[in-house]
Amino acid sequence: MAPLPDPDLLRPESAFPGRRLSELAEQAKRCAPACCGASTTVTDGGDERPAAVTHPDLAGLVSVQLRSGQGPIPAAEERGAPVDSGDLLRDERWPEYRAMALDSGVRSSVTLPFRRAGLTVTLTLFGFRPGALADVPDGPVRALGDLATASFARDRYYRAALSELDQLGTALRTRPVVDQACGIVMHVLGCEADAAFAVLRRISQTTNRKLAEVAAALVETKGRGLERELASMAD
C-alpha cells in the first residue's frame, strides 16, 4: 500500500513554498516505487517559479525547462494534462532537457499538472528505466497532487484574508484622524465632505505619502499655513 500523505503537508500554517514543496516531492517519490527522484513547481502566473527536488542532480533538469520554456513541465502546464516521456533515448521533443536527463542517467519521466484557484502545481517523477512510470498518472501520486494543490490554494486564501483584515484594521484605526482632517479642509475651503476627502487623496498621491500620514500632519497643524496648498488641490 502506498504511504499516506504527511498531514503537515496539508496544513495552511506550514512554510510555503520551500518546505512544503520539498515535502510534496518526497511524498510523491515514496508513492511510486519505480521512481528514482521527483520535482515539484508552483506558479500563480507571476515571475516567481518556486521549485523543489528530491536530489540536487535533478535541479538542472527543472531549471533548464523553466529557463527555456521547453520540456515536460511547460508542456504539462500548457496542456493541463500529464506529459509522459517513456524513453528519453528515443524521445526527441526537447533536445536540451533530453541531453541533460540522459547525462544524469534518467531514461524516463512523467509530469502531472494540478490547477486550483489560479495556482498551477506540477509534479514530475523521474526513472532510471524506460517505461517505468507509465502507471503514475492513474496512481496515488495524482491524489497526493490534488490534495496538496487544494491545500496551497486554501493557504493562499488564508493569507489574503489575513492581509485584508490587517488593512481593514489599519483603516479603522486611522479613520478618526482622516475625519478630523476632512473637517479642517471643509472649514478652510468651505467645501463638502466628499470634496475635502478628494483633496486629501490628491495630496497623498502627489506627495507619495499614505493618506493617514497626510491626515495626521494636517490635524497637527490644524491647517494653518496650508490654505493656499489646499486651495490648489481643490482646483
N, CA, C and O of each residue as an XYZ file, in Angstrom:
940
protein
N       0.856     -1.204      0.000
C       0.000      0.000      0.000
C       0.885      1.244      0.000
O       1.890      1.298      0.709
N       0.506      2.245     -0.800
C       1.287      3.478     -0.872
C       1.169      4.233      0.440
O       0.117      4.182      1.077
N       2.228      4.941      0.871
C       2.174      5.684      2.124
C       1.173      6.822      2.045
O       0.973      7.415      0.984
N       0.538      7.124      3.186
C      -0.414      8.224      3.237
C       0.333      9.543      3.252
O       1.459      9.604      3.746
N      -0.276     10.613      2.717
C       0.371     11.923      2.740
C       0.629     12.384      4.164
O      -0.191     12.151      5.053
N       1.742     13.025      4.381
C       2.055     13.610      5.674
C       1.041     14.697      5.992
O       0.855     15.600      5.177
N       0.366     14.650      7.163
C      -0.629     15.673      7.497
C      -0.042     17.075      7.502
O      -0.747     18.035      7.190
N       1.257     17.220      7.856
C       1.863     18.551      7.863
C       1.863     19.186      6.489
O       1.857     20.411      6.365
N       1.871     18.349      5.444
C       1.877     18.856      4.069
C       0.601     19.621      3.767
O       0.584     20.485      2.889
N      -0.481     19.305      4.500
C      -1.777     19.880      4.207
C      -2.154     21.003      5.160
O      -3.280     21.498      5.111
N      -1.233     21.417      6.027
C      -1.545     22.460      6.986
C      -1.262     23.833      6.401
O      -0.159     24.069      5.907
N      -2.244     24.761      6.443
C      -2.024     26.091      5.893
C      -0.886     26.839      6.563
O      -0.252     27.685      5.933
N      -0.608     26.537      7.855
C       0.397     27.316      8.545
C       1.821     26.875      8.217
O       2.776     27.534      8.627
N       1.979     25.767      7.484
C       3.325     25.317      7.134
C       4.000     26.338      6.236
O       3.336     27.079      5.511
N       5.343     26.372      6.290
C       6.080     27.336      5.473
C       5.852     27.055      4.002
O       5.961     25.914      3.554
N       5.531     28.109      3.248
C       5.285     27.953      1.808
C       6.119     28.995      1.084
O       6.180     30.140      1.531
N       6.764     28.637     -0.019
C       6.620     27.346     -0.692
C       7.740     26.350     -0.409
O       7.596     25.165     -0.709
N       8.863     26.811      0.170
C      10.049     25.968      0.250
C       9.858     24.603      0.875
O       9.979     23.586      0.193
N       9.557     24.567      2.177
C       9.478     23.282      2.867
C       8.335     22.440      2.347
O       8.480     21.226      2.202
N       7.209     23.052      2.067
C       6.046     22.291      1.632
C       6.256     21.699      0.241
O       5.802     20.587     -0.031
N       6.931     22.419     -0.630
C       7.230     21.862     -1.947
C       8.195     20.684     -1.827
O       8.043     19.682     -2.527
N       9.183     20.800     -0.947
C      10.118     19.696     -0.739
C       9.399     18.468     -0.190
O       9.664     17.342     -0.612
N       8.483     18.696      0.757
C       7.725     17.583      1.322
C       6.867     16.907      0.256
O       6.752     15.682      0.221
N       6.271     17.719     -0.607
C       5.436     17.168     -1.670
C       6.256     16.284     -2.604
O       5.827     15.190     -2.971
N       7.438     16.763     -2.985
C       8.303     15.971     -3.867
C       8.708     14.656     -3.204
O       8.701     13.607     -3.848
N       9.060     14.710     -1.926
C       9.459     13.493     -1.214
C       8.293     12.504     -1.107
O       8.474     11.300     -1.285
N       7.091     13.025     -0.813
C       5.920     12.160     -0.719
C       5.625     11.509     -2.072
O       5.307     10.321     -2.135
N       5.731     12.278     -3.141
C       5.463     11.743     -4.478
C       6.450     10.628     -4.822
O       6.070      9.610     -5.401
N       7.703     10.826     -4.466
C       8.713      9.795     -4.732
C       8.376      8.502     -4.006
O       8.513      7.415     -4.567
N       7.936      8.618     -2.766
C       7.614      7.420     -1.993
C       6.361      6.723     -2.505
O       6.179      5.525     -2.288
N       5.491      7.477     -3.191
C       4.262      6.884     -3.720
C       4.499      6.040     -4.967
O       3.627      5.266     -5.361
N       5.669      6.179     -5.595
C       5.956      5.463     -6.847
C       7.268      4.697     -6.690
O       8.337      5.291     -6.829
N       7.219      3.426     -6.410
C       8.437      2.636     -6.166
C       9.442      2.668     -7.316
O      10.647      2.577     -7.082
N       8.961      2.798     -8.557
C       9.872      2.790     -9.698
C      10.548      4.137     -9.916
O      11.383      4.283    -10.809
N      10.190      5.107     -9.105
C      10.710      6.470     -9.275
C      12.069      6.601     -8.598
O      12.259      6.113     -7.483
N      13.013      7.256     -9.267
C      14.335      7.482     -8.681
C      14.467      8.882     -8.109
O      15.461      9.184     -7.450
N      13.495      9.734     -8.345
C      13.525     11.108     -7.842
C      12.318     11.867     -8.325
O      11.621     11.427     -9.240
N      12.067     13.019     -7.706
C      10.882     13.804     -8.072
C      11.170     15.285     -7.918
O      12.073     15.691     -7.186
N      10.387     16.078     -8.622
C      10.466     17.533     -8.503
C       9.061     18.093     -8.478
O       8.114     17.451     -8.933
N       8.933     19.292     -7.946
C       7.645     19.968     -7.955
C       7.857     21.451     -8.155
O       8.851     22.011     -7.691
N       6.928     22.088     -8.843
C       6.970     23.534     -9.059
C       5.596     24.106     -8.786
O       4.603     23.379     -8.774
N       5.538     25.417     -8.565
C       4.260     26.086     -8.384
C       4.358     27.476     -8.991
O       5.398     28.128     -8.900
N       3.289     27.922     -9.600
C       3.237     29.268    -10.162
C       1.825     29.801    -10.073
O       0.853     29.049    -10.144
N       1.724     31.114     -9.917
C       0.415     31.766     -9.958
C       0.327     32.704    -11.150
O      -0.516     33.600    -11.189
N       1.211     32.490    -12.126
C       1.234     33.330    -13.319
C       2.223     34.472    -13.230
O       2.416     35.198    -14.205
N       2.866     34.651    -12.056
C       3.842     35.715    -11.892
C       5.227     35.289    -12.339
O       5.402     34.237    -12.954
N       6.215     36.127    -12.020
C       7.581     35.859    -12.457
C       8.258     34.795    -11.604
O       9.142     34.087    -12.086
N       7.854     34.674    -10.345
C       8.499     33.715     -9.465
C       8.015     32.298     -9.753
O       6.826     32.074     -9.975
N       8.958     31.332     -9.749
C       8.626     29.939    -10.002
C       9.317     29.071     -8.963
O      10.299     28.405     -9.292
N       8.846     29.051     -7.732
C       9.474     28.191     -6.720
C       9.461     26.738     -7.165
O       8.515     26.284     -7.808
N      10.509     26.016     -6.820
C      10.625     24.601     -7.191
C      11.383     23.858     -6.109
O      12.109     24.457     -5.317
N      11.204     22.544     -6.086
C      11.928     21.697     -5.140
C      12.234     20.364     -5.811
O      11.477     19.901     -6.664
N      13.351     19.750     -5.420
C      13.750     18.453     -5.964
C      14.173     17.544     -4.813
O      14.558     18.016     -3.743
N      14.097     16.240     -5.049
C      14.489     15.293     -4.016
C      15.986     14.989     -4.045
O      16.520     14.397     -3.107
N      16.663     15.396     -5.122
C      18.106     15.172     -5.221
C      18.722     16.330     -5.997
O      18.162     16.752     -7.009
N      19.861     16.853     -5.549
C      20.473     18.010     -6.219
C      20.708     17.820     -7.708
O      20.660     18.789     -8.466
N      20.966     16.578     -8.146
C      21.238     16.324     -9.562
C      20.030     16.634    -10.441
O      20.179     16.839    -11.645
N      18.829     16.671     -9.848
C      17.618     16.930    -10.618
C      17.339     18.423    -10.787
O      16.502     18.809    -11.603
N      18.029     19.252    -10.027
C      17.766     20.693    -10.085
C      17.992     21.251    -11.486
O      17.235     22.100    -11.957
N      19.049     20.761    -12.152
C      19.336     21.238    -13.502
C      18.249     20.870    -14.486
O      17.966     21.633    -15.409
N      17.627     19.698    -14.301
C      16.561     19.270    -15.211
C      15.337     20.174    -15.089
O      14.618     20.392    -16.064
N      15.106     20.696    -13.892
C      13.986     21.622    -13.702
C      14.343     23.010    -14.226
O      13.564     23.627    -14.952
N      15.528     23.497    -13.853
C      15.898     24.862    -14.232
C      16.020     25.034    -15.742
O      15.678     26.094    -16.265
N      16.502     24.007    -16.458
C      16.627     24.145    -17.912
C      15.259     24.284    -18.564
O      15.121     24.961    -19.583
N      14.254     23.651    -17.983
C      12.900     23.765    -18.531
C      12.287     25.136    -18.240
O      11.670     25.749    -19.112
N      12.463     25.607    -17.005
C      11.894     26.902    -16.642
C      12.591     28.034    -17.390
O      11.974     29.046    -17.722
N      13.881     27.851    -17.650
C      14.622     28.885    -18.373
C      14.257     28.920    -19.852
O      14.059     29.991    -20.425
N      14.171     27.755    -20.461
C      13.958     27.685    -21.913
C      12.484     27.646    -22.306
O      12.129     27.944    -23.446
N      11.631     27.278    -21.354
C      10.214     27.102    -21.691
C       9.957     25.853    -22.506
O       8.888     25.705    -23.099
N      10.940     24.937    -22.542
C      10.828     23.703    -23.309
C      11.040     22.505    -22.389
O      12.013     22.462    -21.636
N      10.134     21.539    -22.449
C      10.269     20.349    -21.627
C       8.914     19.884    -21.142
O       7.900     20.527    -21.414
N       8.885     18.774    -20.427
C       7.600     18.240    -19.971
C       6.859     19.140    -18.985
O       5.628     19.138    -18.963
N       7.580     19.905    -18.172
C       6.892     20.796    -17.228
C       6.121     21.888    -17.968
O       4.918     22.020    -17.743
N       6.763     22.687    -18.851
C       5.989     23.679    -19.609
C       4.892     23.046    -20.464
O       3.809     23.613    -20.610
N       5.175     21.872    -21.025
C       4.174     21.210    -21.870
C       2.959     20.791    -21.047
O       1.823     20.947    -21.497
N       3.189     20.260    -19.845
C       2.081     19.844    -18.987
C       1.276     21.046    -18.508
O       0.050     20.986    -18.423
N       1.971     22.135    -18.195
C       1.268     23.351    -17.768
C       0.386     23.884    -18.890
O      -0.740     24.320    -18.652
N       0.904     23.848    -20.110
C       0.137     24.352    -21.257
C      -1.050     23.457    -21.581
O      -2.140     23.954    -21.862
N      -0.855     22.163    -21.548
C      -1.914     21.214    -21.898
C      -2.910     21.000    -20.776
O      -4.077     20.698    -21.023
N      -2.450     21.158    -19.537
C      -3.310     20.843    -18.407
C      -3.538     19.349    -18.273
O      -4.549     18.922    -17.715
N      -2.618     18.558    -18.774
C      -2.726     17.098    -18.749
C      -1.329     16.514    -18.580
O      -0.343     17.174    -18.907
N      -1.229     15.278    -18.069
C       0.083     14.661    -17.868
C       0.885     14.549    -19.163
O       0.328     14.326    -20.237
N       2.176     14.705    -19.041
C       3.094     14.557    -20.169
C       4.098     13.467    -19.816
O       4.850     13.594    -18.851
N       4.105     12.396    -20.603
C       4.930     11.219    -20.328
C       6.062     11.116    -21.347
O       5.834     11.153    -22.555
N       7.268     10.989    -20.845
C       8.425     10.685    -21.702
C       8.870      9.278    -21.358
O       9.699      9.076    -20.471
N       8.319      8.311    -22.063
C       8.545      6.910    -21.718
C       9.974      6.450    -21.897
O      10.459      5.605    -21.144
N      10.659      7.009    -22.903
C      12.054      6.631    -23.134
C      12.758      7.829    -23.763
O      12.594      8.106    -24.951
N      13.524      8.516    -22.974
C      14.193      9.726    -23.454
C      15.292      9.428    -24.457
O      15.775     10.334    -25.137
N      15.689      8.179    -24.555
C      16.662      7.823    -25.561
C      16.046      7.931    -26.958
O      16.753      8.148    -27.942
N      14.727      7.776    -27.032
C      14.025      7.847    -28.314
C      13.185      9.124    -28.466
O      12.830      9.511    -29.580
N      12.876      9.765    -27.349
C      12.030     10.965    -27.360
C      12.887     12.192    -27.658
O      13.757     12.553    -26.866
N      12.643     12.827    -28.797
C      13.481     13.947    -29.235
C      12.734     15.283    -29.193
O      13.131     16.229    -29.873
N      11.664     15.372    -28.410
C      10.858     16.596    -28.390
C      11.598     17.799    -27.780
O      11.427     18.926    -28.244
N      12.401     17.572    -26.765
C      13.055     18.670    -26.058
C      14.554     18.368    -25.959
O      14.995     17.799    -24.960
N      15.332     18.731    -26.957
C      16.739     18.324    -27.042
C      17.577     18.691    -25.817
O      18.355     17.871    -25.330
N      17.422     19.917    -25.318
C      18.267     20.352    -24.201
C      17.936     19.562    -22.937
O      18.832     19.087    -22.238
N      16.648     19.428    -22.652
C      16.223     18.656    -21.492
C      16.640     17.186    -21.642
O      17.132     16.566    -20.700
N      16.433     16.654    -22.835
C      16.754     15.242    -23.108
C      18.234     14.967    -22.877
O      18.596     13.984    -22.231
N      19.080     15.833    -23.401
C      20.523     15.619    -23.264
C      20.942     15.652    -21.802
O      21.741     14.825    -21.363
N      20.406     16.603    -21.050
C      20.766     16.712    -19.639
C      20.245     15.523    -18.842
O      20.921     15.030    -17.939
N      19.036     15.061    -19.180
C      18.459     13.912    -18.481
C      19.285     12.656    -18.725
O      19.616     11.936    -17.783
N      19.612     12.395    -19.966
C      20.385     11.194    -20.286
C      21.776     11.250    -19.658
O      22.318     10.228    -19.238
N      22.342     12.445    -19.599
C      23.654     12.603    -18.973
C      23.588     12.304    -17.477
O      24.584     11.918    -16.865
N      22.391     12.490    -16.893
C      22.202     12.203    -15.464
C      21.753     10.774    -15.223
O      21.568     10.367    -14.077
N      21.576     10.011    -16.289
C      21.138      8.633    -16.146
C      19.636      8.467    -16.115
O      19.142      7.368    -15.864
N      18.897      9.538    -16.364
C      17.427      9.482    -16.360
C      16.937      9.052    -17.738
O      17.261      9.684    -18.743
N      16.157      7.974    -17.782
C      15.660      7.463    -19.056
C      14.173      7.767    -19.283
O      13.688      7.697    -20.412
N      13.462      8.101    -18.213
C      12.027      8.371    -18.376
C      11.565      9.384    -17.338
O      12.187      9.553    -16.289
N      10.446     10.060    -17.657
C       9.855     10.997    -16.705
C       8.385     11.179    -17.035
O       7.961     10.965    -18.171
N       7.626     11.571    -16.051
C       6.223     11.894    -16.256
C       5.895     13.101    -15.386
O       6.265     13.156    -14.214
N       5.198     14.065    -15.976
C       4.853     15.303    -15.274
C       3.338     15.431    -15.194
O       2.641     15.337    -16.205
N       2.834     15.649    -13.972
C       1.401     15.818    -13.738
C       1.133     17.259    -13.310
O       1.739     17.738    -12.352
N       0.230     17.957    -14.008
C      -0.116     19.323    -13.598
C      -1.402     19.334    -12.758
O      -2.293     18.507    -12.952
N      -1.475     20.269    -11.839
C      -2.661     20.420    -10.997
C      -2.990     21.908    -10.926
O      -2.122     22.737    -10.654
N      -4.256     22.231    -11.174
C      -4.676     23.628    -11.182
C      -5.787     23.858    -10.168
O      -6.732     23.075    -10.064
N      -5.650     24.947     -9.426
C      -6.678     25.284     -8.452
C      -6.552     26.772     -8.081
O      -5.498     27.231     -7.641
N      -7.637     27.495     -8.269
C      -7.725     28.895     -7.817
C      -6.553     29.760     -8.283
O      -5.988     30.521     -7.497
N      -6.195     29.643     -9.544
C      -5.124     30.470    -10.095
C      -3.727     29.925     -9.889
O      -2.764     30.501    -10.395
N      -3.593     28.829     -9.158
C      -2.296     28.198     -8.951
C      -2.124     27.009     -9.897
O      -3.081     26.288    -10.181
N      -0.919     26.817    -10.372
C      -0.585     25.620    -11.141
C       0.598     24.944    -10.471
O       1.679     25.521    -10.360
N       0.381     23.717    -10.028
C       1.425     22.919     -9.395
C       1.774     21.775    -10.332
O       0.885     21.160    -10.921
N       3.059     21.486    -10.475
C       3.473     20.322    -11.258
C       4.247     19.350    -10.378
O       5.016     19.747     -9.503
N       4.025     18.089    -10.631
C       4.786     17.017    -10.006
C       5.451     16.223    -11.124
O       4.768     15.719    -12.015
N       6.763     16.109    -11.084
C       7.496     15.331    -12.081
C       8.226     14.192    -11.380
O       8.935     14.403    -10.396
N       8.041     12.996    -11.897
C       8.744     11.825    -11.388
C       9.722     11.339    -12.451
O       9.400     11.322    -13.639
N      10.909     10.946    -12.020
C      11.975     10.520    -12.915
C      12.296      9.041    -12.672
O      12.193      8.548    -11.549
N      12.687      8.346    -13.745
C      13.032      6.935    -13.624
C      14.326      6.604    -14.339
O      14.676      7.233    -15.337
N      15.039      5.605    -13.818
C      16.267      5.162    -14.464
C      15.979      4.229    -15.640
O      16.823      4.061    -16.519
N      14.784      3.618    -15.659
C      14.448      2.654    -16.695
C      13.353      3.198    -17.608
O      12.467      3.907    -17.130
N      13.382      2.895    -18.891
C      12.323      3.340    -19.796
C      10.997      2.671    -19.457
O      10.958      1.492    -19.105
N       9.917      3.430    -19.566
C       8.578      2.894    -19.338
C       8.253      2.569    -17.895
O       7.211      1.970    -17.628
N       9.104      2.941    -16.956
C       8.908      2.545    -15.566
C       7.796      3.321    -14.878
O       7.302      2.899    -13.833
N       7.389      4.473    -15.464
C       6.441      5.352    -14.779
C       5.100      5.439    -15.490
O       4.345      6.386    -15.272
N       4.801      4.479    -16.324
C       3.584      4.535    -17.137
C       2.313      4.580    -16.301
O       1.315      5.159    -16.729
N       2.334      3.973    -15.107
C       1.125      3.911    -14.286
C       0.975      5.091    -13.338
O      -0.032      5.185    -12.637
N       1.938      5.983    -13.299
C       1.916      7.084    -12.330
C       0.693      7.994    -12.466
O       0.094      8.337    -11.447
N       0.292      8.401    -13.681
C      -0.850      9.325    -13.785
C      -2.147      8.786    -13.199
O      -3.029      9.572    -12.850
N      -2.286      7.494    -13.084
C      -3.516      6.909    -12.544
C      -3.345      6.377    -11.130
O      -4.244      5.719    -10.607
N      -2.209      6.650    -10.504
C      -1.937      6.104     -9.185
C      -2.092      7.120     -8.071
O      -2.710      8.168     -8.261
N      -1.533      6.815     -6.907
C      -1.690      7.677     -5.732
C      -1.021      9.034     -5.859
O      -1.366      9.954     -5.116
N      -0.075      9.189     -6.776
C       0.570     10.486     -6.953
C      -0.449     11.540     -7.366
O      -0.359     12.693     -6.946
N      -1.418     11.147     -8.187
C      -2.448     12.099     -8.613
C      -3.271     12.576     -7.409
O      -3.535     13.770     -7.269
N      -3.671     11.647     -6.548
C      -4.427     12.022     -5.353
C      -3.610     12.929     -4.447
O      -4.130     13.894     -3.888
N      -2.321     12.613     -4.305
C      -1.435     13.437     -3.492
C      -1.339     14.847     -4.053
O      -1.419     15.823     -3.307
N      -1.167     14.956     -5.378
C      -1.070     16.275     -6.002
C      -2.342     17.081     -5.857
O      -2.288     18.287     -5.615
N      -3.486     16.431     -6.001
C      -4.771     17.129     -5.829
C      -4.909     17.684     -4.417
O      -5.301     18.835     -4.228
N      -4.583     16.853     -3.428
C      -4.690     17.278     -2.038
C      -3.754     18.442     -1.728
O      -4.150     19.419     -1.092
N      -2.508     18.325     -2.187
C      -1.522     19.368     -1.906
C      -1.896     20.681     -2.585
O      -1.765     21.748     -1.985
N      -2.360     20.611     -3.833
C      -2.739     21.829     -4.547
C      -3.923     22.508     -3.879
O      -3.956     23.734     -3.773
N      -4.898     21.724     -3.427
C      -6.033     22.292     -2.695
C      -5.552     22.967     -1.417
O      -6.057     24.023     -1.036
N      -4.575     22.354     -0.757
C      -4.024     22.938      0.461
C      -3.303     24.253      0.162
O      -3.459     25.228      0.897
N      -2.512     24.282     -0.921
C      -1.821     25.511     -1.306
C      -2.832     26.628     -1.589
O      -2.622     27.777     -1.202
N      -3.930     26.278     -2.268
C      -4.950     27.280     -2.601
C      -5.610     27.810     -1.335
O      -5.848     29.011     -1.215
N      -5.910     26.914     -0.383
C      -6.501     27.358      0.880
C      -5.542     28.267      1.631
O      -5.947     29.262      2.232
N      -4.267     27.909      1.587
C      -3.263     28.725      2.260
C      -3.209     30.118      1.640
O      -3.067     31.123      2.336
N      -3.326     30.152      0.317
C      -3.297     31.448     -0.375
C      -4.485     32.310      0.036
O      -4.329     33.500      0.309
N      -5.692     31.698      0.079
C      -6.877     32.423      0.518
C      -6.724     32.897      1.957
O      -7.123     34.009      2.302
N      -6.145     32.044      2.790
C      -5.963     32.361      4.204
C      -5.068     33.583      4.360
O      -5.381     34.499      5.121
N      -3.953     33.590      3.637
C      -3.029     34.718      3.720
C      -3.670     35.994      3.164
O      -3.456     37.079      3.704
N      -4.444     35.869      2.101
C      -5.130     37.032      1.541
C      -6.141     37.593      2.536
O      -6.286     38.808      2.668
N      -6.841     36.696      3.236
C      -7.821     37.140      4.234
C      -7.123     37.863      5.380
O      -7.612     38.886      5.858
N      -5.979     37.333      5.823
C      -5.228     37.996      6.896
C      -4.779     39.388      6.455
O      -4.854     40.344      7.228
N      -4.319     39.496      5.226
C      -3.888     40.791      4.711
C      -5.053     41.776      4.654
O      -4.909     42.951      4.993
N      -6.210     41.273      4.219
C      -7.387     42.139      4.141
C      -7.820     42.599      5.525
O      -8.198     43.756      5.710
N      -7.765     41.689      6.499
C      -8.124     42.059      7.867
C      -7.155     43.102      8.418
O      -7.559     44.036      9.111
N      -5.874     42.929      8.102
C      -4.881     43.891      8.568
C      -5.136     45.269      7.968
O      -5.041     46.284      8.658
N      -5.461     45.295      6.670
C      -5.763     46.570      6.024
C      -7.018     47.205      6.604
O      -7.092     48.420      6.786
N      -8.014     46.350      6.893
C      -9.245     46.871      7.483
C      -8.975     47.443      8.866
O      -9.496     48.499      9.225
N      -8.151     46.729      9.646
C      -7.812     47.227     10.983
C      -7.088     48.561     10.910
O      -7.354     49.464     11.702
N      -6.167     48.682      9.953
C      -5.455     49.951      9.779
C      -6.416     51.062      9.400
O      -6.314     52.182      9.900
N      -7.359     50.743      8.505
C      -8.338     51.748      8.084
C      -9.203     52.210      9.259
O      -9.491     53.398      9.400
N      -9.611     51.258     10.099
C     -10.445     51.610     11.256
C      -9.674     52.464     12.253
O     -10.234     53.377     12.861
N      -8.385     52.167     12.420
C      -7.581     52.935     13.371
C      -7.320     54.349     12.885
O      -7.233     55.277     13.689
N      -7.196     54.518     11.583
C      -6.864     55.838     11.032
C      -8.097     56.652     10.652
O      -7.979     57.842     10.360
N      -9.268     56.040     10.650
C     -10.477     56.745     10.222
C     -10.750     58.013     11.027
O     -11.072     59.039     10.429
N     -10.633     57.988     12.378
C     -10.900     59.225     13.127
C      -9.990     60.382     12.717
O     -10.434     61.527     12.631
N      -8.703     60.076     12.464
C      -7.763     61.127     12.061
C      -8.132     61.674     10.691
O      -8.073     62.882     10.463
N      -8.516     60.778      9.773
C      -8.918     61.215      8.431
C     -10.178     62.084      8.515
O     -10.294     63.081      7.801
N     -11.109     61.710      9.377
C     -12.329     62.509      9.541
C     -12.006     63.898     10.076
O     -12.586     64.889      9.631
N     -11.082     63.969     11.030
C     -10.688     65.280     11.565
C     -10.056     66.146     10.482
O     -10.338     67.339     10.369
N      -9.180     65.504      9.675
C      -8.516     66.247      8.605
C      -9.543     66.739      7.585
O      -9.438     67.863      7.093
N     -10.530     65.908      7.267
C     -11.571     66.332      6.339
C     -12.323     67.532      6.899
O     -12.671     68.455      6.163
N     -12.571     67.513      8.210
C     -13.266     68.641      8.841
C     -12.466     69.929      8.713
O     -13.035     70.995      8.478
N     -11.140     69.834      8.869
C     -10.286     71.011      8.738
C     -10.330     71.541      7.312
O     -10.451     72.746      7.091
N     -10.229     70.628      6.344
C     -10.271     71.044      4.935
C     -11.620     71.678      4.608
O     -11.670     72.674      3.886
N     -12.693     71.128      5.116
C     -14.029     71.684      4.890
C     -14.116     73.102      5.443
O     -14.707     73.986      4.824
N     -13.515     73.310      6.627
C     -13.553     74.630      7.243
C     -12.716     75.636      6.455
O     -13.142     76.768      6.225
N     -11.498     75.204      6.036
C     -10.603     76.115      5.332
C     -11.147     76.469      3.954
O     -11.095     77.627      3.540
N     -11.669     75.470      3.244
C     -12.095     75.698      1.861
C     -13.593     75.955      1.727
O     -14.063     76.370      0.668
N     -14.324     75.712      2.781
C     -15.779     75.892      2.692
C     -16.418     74.921      1.723
O     -17.320     75.285      0.967
N     -15.940     73.664      1.748
C     -16.430     72.666      0.795
C     -17.151     71.542      1.527
O     -17.183     71.505      2.757
N     -17.729     70.628      0.755
C     -18.421     69.478      1.318
C     -17.416     68.372      1.680
O     -16.239     68.440      1.325
N     -17.912     67.354      2.395
C     -17.048     66.283      2.879
C     -16.388     65.509      1.734
O     -15.206     65.176      1.821
N     -17.135     65.219      0.663
C     -16.569     64.463     -0.460
C     -15.430     65.225     -1.113
O     -14.407     64.643     -1.475
N     -15.613     66.529     -1.261
C     -14.569     67.349     -1.868
C     -13.347     67.426     -0.970
O     -12.216     67.417     -1.455
N     -13.568     67.502      0.338
C     -12.450     67.561      1.287
C     -11.640     66.270      1.237
O     -10.410     66.306      1.261
N     -12.329     65.127      1.169
C     -11.627     63.848      1.091
C     -10.838     63.755     -0.214
O      -9.731     63.218     -0.235
N     -11.412     64.281     -1.310
C     -10.713     64.261     -2.597
C      -9.437     65.078     -2.531
O      -8.441     64.716     -3.157
N      -9.447     66.182     -1.777
C      -8.245     66.997     -1.606
C      -7.161     66.211     -0.871
O      -5.997     66.210     -1.271
N      -7.564     65.541      0.213
C      -6.595     64.735      0.957
C      -5.993     63.643      0.071
O      -4.792     63.377      0.136
N      -6.820     63.020     -0.747
C      -6.339     61.954     -1.615
C      -5.368     62.496     -2.656
O      -4.373     61.843     -2.970
N      -5.644     63.685     -3.195
C      -4.729     64.272     -4.178
C      -3.381     64.590     -3.544
O      -2.335     64.368     -4.155
N      -3.403     65.112     -2.312
C      -2.151     65.410     -1.617
C      -1.363     64.121     -1.402
O      -0.145     64.090     -1.583
N      -2.065     63.064     -1.016
C      -1.426     61.773     -0.799
C      -0.762     61.276     -2.076
O       0.369     60.793     -2.037
N      -1.445     61.390     -3.194
C      -0.924     60.891     -4.461
C       0.248     61.721     -4.963
O       1.235     61.173     -5.453
N       0.142     63.036     -4.845
C       1.188     63.907     -5.386
C       2.445     63.920     -4.519
O       3.539     64.179     -5.020
N       2.297     63.642     -3.226
C       3.455     63.629     -2.330
C       3.959     62.217     -2.051
O       4.956     62.028     -1.354
N       3.255     61.226     -2.606
C       3.640     59.820     -2.421
C       3.695     59.443     -0.945
O       4.601     58.740     -0.497
N       2.695     59.931     -0.195
C       2.565     59.580      1.213
C       1.231     58.902      1.441
O       0.285     59.107      0.681
N       1.156     58.097      2.484
C      -0.098     57.450      2.805
C      -1.128     58.475      3.244
O      -0.790     59.509      3.820
N      -2.387     58.175      2.963
C      -3.471     59.083      3.312
C      -3.481     59.377      4.803
O      -3.709     60.515      5.214
N      -3.232     58.347      5.620
C      -3.237     58.537      7.073
C      -2.136     59.495      7.510
O      -2.338     60.277      8.439
N      -0.973     59.450      6.857
C       0.130     60.350      7.196
C      -0.222     61.790      6.847
O       0.063     62.707      7.617
N      -0.841     61.990      5.686
C      -1.265     63.325      5.271
C      -2.287     63.874      6.251
O      -2.212     65.035      6.654
N      -3.241     63.036      6.630
C      -4.288     63.476      7.550
C      -3.701     63.846      8.909
O      -4.073     64.868      9.487
N      -2.785     63.022      9.423
C      -2.182     63.282     10.733
C      -1.407     64.598     10.727
O      -1.485     65.371     11.682
N      -0.650     64.856      9.638
C       0.106     66.104      9.540
C      -0.828     67.306      9.498
O      -0.534     68.346     10.087
N      -1.951     67.164      8.803
C      -2.908     68.268      8.688
C      -3.582     68.550     10.036
O      -3.797     69.705     10.406
N      -3.908     67.486     10.753
C      -4.526     67.654     12.075
C      -3.547     68.322     13.036
O      -3.944     69.160     13.845
N      -2.271     67.955     12.947
C      -1.267     68.518     13.849
C      -1.123     70.021     13.662
O      -0.949     70.758     14.633
N      -1.195     70.480     12.400
C      -1.050     71.916     12.121
C      -2.379     72.646     12.126
O      -2.438     73.874     12.082
N      -3.474     71.836     12.181
C      -4.833     72.393     12.114
C      -5.053     73.221     10.846
O      -5.914     74.099     10.795
N      -4.243     72.913      9.821
C      -4.417     73.567      8.529
C      -3.795     74.932      8.425
O      -3.882     75.565      7.372
N      -3.163     75.416      9.494
C      -2.573     76.755      9.463
C      -1.378     76.792      8.517
O      -0.501     75.931      8.570
N      -1.359     77.791      7.662
C      -0.283     77.965      6.704
C      -0.416     77.101      5.463
O       0.434     77.152      4.573
N      -1.476     76.307      5.400
C      -1.658     75.412      4.256
C      -2.840     75.819      3.382
O      -3.234     75.080      2.480
N      -3.399     76.984      3.649
C      -4.600     77.384      2.927
C      -4.385     77.417      1.411
O      -5.227     76.945      0.647
N      -3.244     77.981      0.983
C      -3.001     78.094     -0.462
C      -2.805     76.710     -1.088
O      -3.321     76.436     -2.171
N      -2.056     75.840     -0.400
C      -1.827     74.491     -0.927
C      -3.126     73.708     -1.025
O      -3.363     73.005     -2.008
N      -3.973     73.834      0.006
C      -5.245     73.120     -0.020
C      -6.141     73.646     -1.139
O      -6.833     72.880     -1.809
N      -6.117     74.944     -1.326
C      -6.941     75.528     -2.392
C      -6.480     75.057     -3.770
O      -7.306     74.837     -4.656
N      -5.149     74.899     -3.960
C      -4.642     74.464     -5.251
C      -5.017     73.022     -5.529
O      -5.210     72.644     -6.685
N      -5.122     72.210     -4.486
C      -5.519     70.832     -4.661
C      -7.011     70.682     -4.937
O      -7.462     69.657     -5.448
N      -7.764     71.715     -4.591
C      -9.210     71.659     -4.813
C      -9.572     72.057     -6.231
O     -10.708     71.848     -6.657
N      -8.636     72.625     -6.967
C      -8.950     73.082     -8.339
C      -9.156     71.909     -9.270
O      -9.426     72.102    -10.455
